[in-house]
């Protein structure tokens, strides 16, 4: 279809992490792309919302695609390193992330980014969207397009396009999800009406005034309603949960902290006043939480400057947007259920490898987060999907099918953020920053391919999208969950392609057995900034945990000589698993005194 000169090939709506990923990938695919965001930062969760301790996809086999490229750019950009907290293996400042993303956008001449936009309407002809009406710089205009991508956290474009979507809970009787509530509970318990979606958080940033908690602090003295916030971990550990470079602190605390649970239906209201009221309540609550921690810490933690005025933040210590954990979910051509996320071998698992109705393997992204739901009160009981790996707990891997990105009714609409087709229960494992970056990448790749072939995305074969992601020159992305093959391995592409042709070769342990079995060597790892040599004794406890005891104080600035030891590398994980007694070793790694842990990548070859 020939479009007028003011039209674009791909139009991406939303300030979400998946939205910017989709726009970048579509433009890198050579098509004319327009990215529209409601704010004047574009990174969503990873920057504007201030969720700067990413969860999931931390192991090197899962550090692929735009997530892997983003992570390595962060490693180079943060002089103090990313080993800063115990919520994640990676911590960074929001403006560092935003600078990286804006840099990627600015280098693409065929990508236009219009900040501070509002959606007004969507024009459809049958099963296709033909144009989107928006307001920008005080003017209302229509933009024609060939492919539309919803890259927002809450699925903002779906109701305007009259695209069918789900919102809220589903009963266990519907799909047999083991952790879902029964239909009777949904109909009779007030909780489910009061809590239609997972609780969001408005992140507030603190700033540590020095390295040590002052003796004047009173750990138990946290004002109501936050009095239980530090009971399980203590005040200092509560604060260091989200510590970032330079002593900045991400306050995104789930346990009697600043999650918000009241009136969440307003997040999906067409009434802007209701949305503004909800935003004000969330901001006020987070500021009260920060104030309680400041008082309890004797001033050790104070409000921190993290968001400049151009980010659109209401204050420099408040994120520019909320952290939405869940929104509208597209009614797609495929559906991700809790059973699809569970490890092979568990009673309820339907396996992590998705196939479409034609029997075609259709995975376009790999995730591994355990599953985590945020509501008031006790933790929601969830089917287990965690494993001890490299001395730490990690989630078992799963795949996202291409059909989950496609609207069931609109042929040229793709979802690139949390709005892709999943159940409410599955959303607890699929909503995290790393996976959303790579889902956005897949949506952008599909959009570009569709334009080049002059077909709607629904007519693309999953194989075409998979080949595009695997052979990407800048950020090749895994489509198969191979535990034994890190992103930097020389045979990474070969092994991904082997499984793409024959996914049945993948075993329950995440490896290819038989003639394609891979040898793992503990001395093979990827060098990284700020790593150093550690010489000492590694002690296994027989339960999958390890302790490192230093022979020499190689890092005089760290008084600790005994460290919990973790690794994100398959080769070193295999070596650790084979230890049955204390063993002398020379290790290469980075210390995280706030974890606390020593994160090691390989044995020294010296």
C-alpha positions in Angstrom: 0.0 0.0 0.0 1.4 3.4 -1.0 1.1 6.0 1.7 1.4 9.8 1.5 4.7 11.4 2.3 3.8 12.4 5.8 2.9 8.8 6.7 5.3 6.4 8.4 6.0 2.7 8.0 5.9 1.9 11.7 4.2 3.9 14.4 5.0 3.0 18.0 3.0 4.4 20.9 4.1 4.4 24.5 6.8 5.4 26.9 7.4 1.9 28.0 10.7 -0.1 27.9 9.2 -2.3 25.2 8.2 0.7 23.1 11.6 2.2 22.8 13.1 -1.2 22.1 10.5 -1.8 19.3 11.2 1.6 17.7 14.9 1.1 17.8 14.7 -2.3 16.3 12.2 -1.3 13.6 14.4 1.6 12.5 17.5 -0.6 12.5 15.5 -2.8 10.2 15.5 0.1 7.7 11.9 1.3 7.8 10.6 4.8 8.6 9.6 4.7 12.3 7.8 7.2 14.5 8.0 6.8 18.3 5.4 8.7 20.4 5.7 9.0 24.1 3.5 10.8 26.7 6.6 12.0 28.6 9.9 13.5 27.6 12.0 10.5 28.8 11.5 7.3 26.7 12.9 4.4 28.7 9.8 3.5 30.8 10.7 1.0 33.6 14.4 1.1 33.1 14.7 4.9 33.4 11.7 7.2 33.6 10.0 4.9 36.2 13.2 4.6 38.2 13.2 0.8 38.4 17.0 0.7 38.1 17.7 -2.8 39.7 16.5 -5.1 36.9 15.1 -8.5 37.7 15.4 -11.7 35.6 17.7 -12.6 32.7 20.7 -12.1 34.9 22.5 -15.4 33.9 24.8 -15.0 30.9 22.9 -17.4 28.7 19.9 -15.0 29.0 22.0 -11.8 28.5 21.2 -11.5 24.8 19.4 -9.1 22.5 18.8 -5.5 23.4 18.8 -6.5 27.1 22.4 -7.8 26.7 23.5 -4.7 24.7 21.9 -2.4 27.2 23.6 -4.2 30.1 27.0 -4.0 28.6 26.5 -0.3 27.8 25.6 0.3 31.4 28.8 -1.5 32.5 30.9 0.9 30.5 28.9 4.0 31.5 28.8 3.6 35.3 32.3 4.2 36.8 31.4 2.7 40.1 30.1 -0.5 38.5 26.8 -2.2 38.7 27.4 -4.3 41.9 25.6 -2.0 44.2 22.6 -3.7 46.0 21.1 -7.0 46.9 17.9 -6.7 44.9 19.7 -7.4 41.6 23.1 -8.1 40.2 22.9 -4.8 38.4 22.2 -1.3 39.7 22.5 2.0 37.8 21.4 5.6 37.8 18.2 6.4 35.8 19.8 9.2 33.8 22.6 6.8 32.7 20.0 4.4 31.2 18.1 7.2 29.6 21.3 8.6 28.0 22.1 5.2 26.5 18.6 4.8 25.0 18.4 8.4 23.7 21.8 7.8 22.2 20.6 4.8 20.3 17.6 6.7 19.1 19.5 9.7 17.9 21.9 7.7 15.8 19.0 6.4 13.6 18.0 9.0 10.9 14.9 7.0 10.0 13.6 7.1 13.6 11.6 10.2 14.8 10.9 10.5 18.4 8.1 12.9 19.5 7.8 13.3 23.2 4.9 14.9 25.1 2.3 13.4 22.9 -1.3 12.4 23.6 -3.4 9.7 21.8 -6.7 10.9 20.6 -8.2 8.2 18.3 -7.4 5.3 16.0 -8.8 4.8 12.5 -9.5 1.3 11.3 -10.6 -0.3 8.1 -11.7 -3.8 8.9 -8.9 -5.8 10.4 -6.3 -3.0 9.9 -5.4 0.2 11.6 -4.8 2.9 9.0 -4.0 5.9 11.0 -3.6 7.2 14.6 -4.7 10.7 15.8 -2.4 12.4 18.2 -1.8 15.7 19.8 1.7 17.1 19.7 2.9 20.6 20.4 -0.6 21.9 20.7 -1.7 20.5 17.3 -4.0 17.6 16.6 -3.1 15.5 13.5 -3.6 12.1 11.9 -0.6 9.9 11.1 -1.1 7.2 8.6 1.0 4.0 9.1 1.5 0.4 7.9 2.2 -1.2 11.3 1.2 0.0 14.7 3.0 -1.1 17.9 1.6 -0.6 21.4 4.7 -0.1 23.6 3.0 1.3 26.7 2.9 -0.2 30.1 -0.9 -0.3 30.4 -1.9 -1.1 26.8 -3.2 2.5 26.2 -3.8 2.0 22.5 -5.9 -1.1 22.8 -9.3 0.4 23.8 -9.0 3.2 21.2 -8.4 0.6 18.5 -11.2 -1.5 19.8 -8.7 -4.3 20.1 -10.0 -7.1 22.4 -8.1 -7.3 25.7 -8.1 -8.8 29.1 -7.9 -6.9 32.4 -7.6 -8.4 35.8 -8.0 -11.9 37.2 -9.0 -15.1 35.5 -10.4 -18.1 37.3 -8.5 -21.4 37.6 -11.4 -23.2 35.9 -10.7 -21.2 32.7 -7.2 -22.5 31.9 -6.3 -24.7 34.8 -3.5 -22.5 36.1 -2.3 -23.9 39.4 -2.0 -20.6 41.2 -5.1 -18.9 40.0 -8.1 -18.4 42.3 -11.3 -20.3 41.8 -14.4 -18.8 40.1 -16.2 -18.9 43.5 -13.5 -16.9 45.2 -13.5 -14.3 42.4 -17.2 -13.9 42.7 -17.5 -13.8 46.5 -14.3 -12.3 47.9 -14.1 -8.5 48.0 -10.3 -8.6 47.6 -10.5 -9.3 43.9 -12.7 -6.3 43.2 -10.5 -4.1 45.4 -7.3 -5.4 43.7 -8.0 -5.7 40.0 -4.4 -5.7 39.0 -1.0 -6.1 40.6 0.0 -3.1 42.8 2.1 -0.4 41.2 4.8 1.7 42.9 5.8 5.3 42.4 9.5 5.1 42.9 11.2 7.7 45.0 14.9 8.2 45.1 17.0 8.6 48.3 20.6 9.6 48.8 22.9 8.1 51.4 24.9 10.8 53.2 27.8 8.4 54.0 28.7 4.8 53.8 27.8 3.8 57.3 24.5 3.8 59.2 25.0 6.4 62.0 24.8 5.2 65.6 21.8 7.6 66.2 19.6 5.5 63.9 16.7 3.6 65.4 16.0 0.6 63.2 12.6 -0.3 64.7 11.3 3.3 64.7 9.6 3.4 61.3 6.4 5.4 61.4 3.0 3.8 60.6 2.0 2.5 58.2 5.6 1.4 57.5 6.4 0.0 60.9 6.9 -3.5 59.6 9.0 -2.5 56.5 12.4 -3.4 58.1 11.3 -6.2 60.4 12.5 -9.1 58.3 15.8 -7.5 57.1 16.7 -4.6 59.4 16.9 -1.0 58.5 20.3 -0.9 56.8 19.5 -3.9 54.6 16.1 -2.5 53.8 17.7 0.7 52.5 20.5 -1.1 50.6 18.0 -3.2 48.8 17.9 -0.7 45.9 21.3 1.0 46.4 22.6 2.5 43.1 26.0 4.1 42.1 27.0 7.2 44.0 24.9 6.3 47.0 21.6 6.9 45.3 18.8 4.6 46.5 15.8 3.3 44.6 12.9 3.1 47.1 10.7 0.4 45.5 10.1 -1.7 48.6 7.3 -4.3 48.4 6.9 -5.4 52.1 4.8 -2.8 53.9 6.7 -0.2 51.8 5.5 2.0 49.0 3.5 -0.3 46.8 0.1 1.3 46.3 -3.1 -0.7 46.5 -6.0 1.8 46.6 -8.4 2.6 43.8 -6.4 1.1 41.0 -9.3 1.0 38.6 -8.6 4.7 38.1 -5.4 3.8 36.2 -7.7 2.6 33.3 -10.2 5.4 33.5 -10.8 7.8 30.6 -11.2 10.6 33.2 -7.9 12.4 33.4 -8.8 13.9 36.8 -9.2 10.4 38.2 -5.8 9.4 36.9 -4.3 12.6 38.3 -5.8 11.9 41.7 -4.3 8.4 41.7 -0.9 9.8 40.7 -1.0 12.3 43.5 -1.9 9.7 46.1 0.9 7.4 45.0 3.5 10.2 45.1 2.4 11.3 48.5 2.6 7.8 49.9 6.1 7.2 48.5 7.3 10.5 50.0 5.9 9.5 53.4 7.8 6.2 53.1 11.0 8.0 52.3 10.4 10.4 55.2 9.9 7.5 57.6 13.2 6.0 56.5 15.0 9.3 56.8 13.7 9.7 60.4 14.5 6.1 61.4 18.0 6.3 59.9 18.9 9.5 61.7 19.3 11.4 58.4 21.6 8.7 56.9 19.1 8.5 54.0 17.6 11.7 52.6 15.8 12.6 49.3 18.1 12.2 46.3 18.3 14.1 43.1 17.9 11.7 40.2 15.3 13.1 37.7 16.0 16.4 36.0 13.2 18.8 35.1 13.3 17.7 31.5 12.3 14.2 32.5 8.9 15.6 33.5 9.2 14.6 37.1 7.0 16.3 39.7 10.2 16.6 41.8 13.8 15.6 41.2 13.5 12.7 43.7 10.2 11.3 42.2 10.2 9.1 39.2 8.7 10.7 36.0 6.1 8.0 35.8 4.8 5.1 38.0 6.0 1.6 37.8 3.0 -0.2 36.4 3.3 -3.9 36.9 0.2 -4.8 35.0 -2.3 -3.3 32.6 -4.5 -4.3 29.7 -3.4 -7.6 28.1 -4.0 -8.1 24.4 -6.3 -10.9 23.3 -3.7 -12.5 21.0 -3.1 -15.3 18.5 -1.3 -17.2 21.3 -1.6 -17.0 25.1 1.1 -17.3 27.7 -0.2 -19.2 30.8 1.4 -20.0 34.1 1.8 -23.7 32.9 4.1 -22.5 30.1 6.5 -20.9 32.6 6.9 -23.8 34.9 10.0 -26.0 34.7 10.0 -29.2 32.7 9.3 -32.2 34.9 6.8 -30.4 37.2 3.3 -31.8 37.3 1.6 -28.8 35.9 4.2 -27.8 33.3 3.2 -27.7 29.6 6.9 -27.1 28.7 8.8 -23.9 28.0 8.9 -24.3 24.2 5.8 -22.8 22.4 4.4 -24.2 19.2 1.6 -22.6 17.2 -1.5 -24.4 15.8 0.5 -25.5 12.7 3.1 -27.1 14.9 5.7 -24.5 14.2 8.1 -23.5 17.0 7.3 -19.8 17.6 9.5 -18.6 20.5 10.8 -15.0 20.0 12.2 -14.2 23.5 13.5 -16.0 26.5 12.8 -15.0 30.1 13.5 -16.7 33.4 12.0 -14.6 36.3 10.6 -16.8 39.0 7.1 -15.3 39.3 6.2 -12.5 41.7 2.9 -10.9 42.4 2.4 -7.7 44.4 -0.8 -7.3 46.5 -1.5 -6.0 50.0 -1.2 -8.6 52.8 0.6 -12.0 52.6 2.4 -13.2 49.5 0.2 -14.8 47.0 1.0 -18.6 46.9 2.6 -19.5 43.5 3.7 -22.7 41.9 7.5 -23.0 42.3 9.7 -22.2 39.4 13.1 -21.4 41.0 16.4 -23.2 41.1 19.7 -23.0 42.8 22.2 -22.0 40.1 25.7 -20.6 40.6 25.2 -20.3 44.4 22.0 -18.2 44.2 18.3 -18.6 43.5 17.3 -18.0 39.9 14.1 -18.6 37.9 13.7 -21.4 35.4 13.6 -20.3 31.8 10.5 -20.0 29.5 9.7 -18.7 26.0 7.3 -16.1 24.7 5.6 -17.1 21.4 5.3 -14.8 18.5 1.5 -15.1 18.4 1.3 -13.5 21.9 2.5 -10.2 20.3 -0.3 -10.3 17.6 -3.8 -9.1 18.0 -6.5 -11.7 17.5 -8.6 -9.3 15.4 -6.2 -6.6 14.0 -3.7 -7.8 11.5 -1.2 -5.0 11.8 -1.2 -4.4 15.5 1.7 -5.7 17.7 2.2 -5.5 21.5 5.7 -4.7 22.7 5.4 -4.2 26.4 3.4 -5.8 29.2 0.3 -5.6 27.0 1.2 -8.8 25.1 -1.1 -11.8 25.4 -0.7 -13.4 28.8 -2.8 -14.4 31.8 -2.9 -12.5 35.0 -0.9 -15.2 36.8 1.7 -15.4 34.1 2.1 -11.6 34.1 4.0 -11.9 37.5 6.9 -13.6 35.6 6.7 -11.9 32.2 6.6 -8.2 33.2 10.3 -7.6 34.1 12.6 -5.1 32.4 15.1 -7.5 30.6 12.4 -9.7 29.0 10.3 -6.7 28.0 13.3 -5.2 26.2 13.6 -8.3 24.2 9.9 -8.6 23.5 10.0 -5.1 22.3 13.0 -6.0 20.1 11.0 -8.9 18.6 8.0 -6.6 17.9 10.2 -4.1 16.2 11.9 -6.8 14.1 8.5 -8.2 13.0 7.2 -4.7 12.2 10.2 -4.0 9.9 10.0 -7.4 8.2 6.3 -6.9 7.6 6.9 -3.5 5.9 9.7 -4.8 3.8 7.6 -7.8 2.6 4.5 -5.6 2.2 2.4 -7.9 4.4 0.8 -7.4 7.8 2.7 -8.9 10.8 0.1 -11.6 11.2 1.2 -13.1 7.9 4.9 -13.4 8.9 6.1 -16.9 9.8 7.7 -17.2 13.3 10.8 -18.5 11.6 11.3 -15.3 9.7 11.2 -13.3 12.9 13.5 -15.8 14.7 16.1 -15.7 12.0 16.1 -11.9 12.1 16.6 -11.9 15.8 19.4 -14.5 15.8 21.3 -12.9 12.9 21.0 -9.3 14.2 24.3 -7.6 13.7 24.2 -5.4 16.8 22.2 -7.3 19.4 21.5 -11.0 18.5 18.7 -12.3 20.6 18.2 -15.9 21.8 14.9 -17.7 21.0 15.8 -21.0 22.7 16.6 -21.3 26.4 20.0 -23.0 26.4 21.4 -23.1 29.9 24.9 -24.2 28.9 25.7 -21.5 26.2 26.5 -17.9 27.4 25.9 -15.0 25.1 29.7 -14.6 24.5 30.3 -18.2 23.4 31.7 -18.7 19.9 29.2 -21.4 19.2 26.2 -19.5 20.6 24.6 -18.9 17.1 25.3 -22.4 15.9 23.6 -23.9 18.9 20.6 -21.6 18.7 20.1 -22.5 15.0 20.5 -26.2 15.8 17.5 -26.0 18.2 15.6 -23.7 15.9 15.6 -26.5 13.3 15.0 -29.3 15.9 13.7 -27.9 19.3 13.1 -31.5 20.5 16.8 -31.8 21.1 16.5 -29.5 24.2 16.5 -31.6 27.4 14.8 -30.8 30.7 18.2 -29.6 32.1 18.4 -26.9 29.4 21.2 -28.6 27.4 21.5 -30.5 24.1 22.4 -34.0 24.8 24.2 -36.6 22.6 26.5 -35.5 19.8 25.6 -31.9 20.4 26.4 -31.9 24.1 28.6 -28.9 25.1 31.7 -29.0 27.2 31.8 -26.4 30.0 35.1 -25.0 31.2 35.4 -22.9 34.4 38.2 -20.8 32.9 36.0 -19.5 30.1 34.1 -16.3 31.0 33.8 -12.8 29.6 36.1 -10.0 31.0 34.3 -7.1 32.5 35.2 -3.7 34.0 36.4 -3.5 37.6 37.0 -7.3 37.9 40.0 -8.5 40.0 41.8 -11.6 41.2 40.6 -13.4 44.3 42.7 -16.2 45.8 41.4 -18.4 48.5 39.2 -21.4 49.4 35.8 -22.2 48.1 33.5 -24.1 50.5 30.4 -25.9 49.3 27.6 -26.4 51.8 26.0 -29.3 50.0 22.8 -27.4 49.4 23.8 -25.3 46.4 25.5 -22.5 48.3 29.1 -21.6 48.4 31.4 -19.5 50.5 34.8 -17.9 49.5 37.4 -17.4 52.2 40.3 -15.2 51.1 43.9 -16.3 51.7 45.1 -12.7 51.3 43.4 -9.4 51.8 43.6 -8.5 48.1 41.1 -5.7 48.4 42.2 -3.7 51.4 39.2 -1.4 51.2 37.0 -4.4 52.1 37.4 -5.7 55.6 35.3 -8.8 54.9 37.4 -11.9 54.3 34.6 -14.4 53.9 32.0 -13.9 51.2 29.0 -15.7 49.9 30.0 -16.7 46.4 27.8 -16.6 43.3 28.3 -16.9 39.5 26.2 -16.1 36.4 28.4 -18.2 34.1 27.6 -21.8 33.1 31.2 -23.0 33.1 31.8 -21.8 36.7 28.4 -23.0 37.8 29.3 -26.6 36.6 32.6 -26.4 38.4 30.9 -25.3 41.6 28.3 -28.1 41.3 31.1 -30.6 41.2 32.7 -29.5 44.4 32.3 -31.8 47.3 34.9 -30.4 49.7 36.7 -27.1 50.4 38.9 -26.3 47.4 41.7 -23.8 46.8 41.1 -21.6 43.8 42.1 -18.4 42.0 39.0 -16.6 40.8 38.2 -13.6 38.7 35.2 -11.5 39.9 33.7 -8.4 41.4 32.7 -7.9 45.1 29.4 -6.5 46.1 29.6 -5.5 49.8 25.9 -4.7 49.9 24.8 -8.0 48.6 26.9 -9.1 50.2 28.5 -11.5 47.7 31.5 -12.1 45.5 30.3 -12.5 41.9 32.9 -14.5 40.0 33.0 -15.2 36.3 35.8 -17.7 35.9 38.9 -19.5 37.3 42.1 -17.6 36.7 44.4 -19.2 34.1 47.5 -18.0 35.9 
